[in-house]
């Protein structure tokens, strides 16, 4: 069995979790807020990474 790469980025996975939490578990605002902060962190980190890697 061959392994296949995951086409989703980490922020996309986090967004899927956020959407699922909103749909299945209403009233879980604190967890959703934390997930949004985590997504923002990964998005900001990934936005700066390619330039840092190619500058050397």
ABEGO torsion letter per residue (X at the ends): XBBBBBABBAAAAAAAAAAAAAAABBGAAAAAAAAAAAAAAAAAAAAAAAAAAAAX
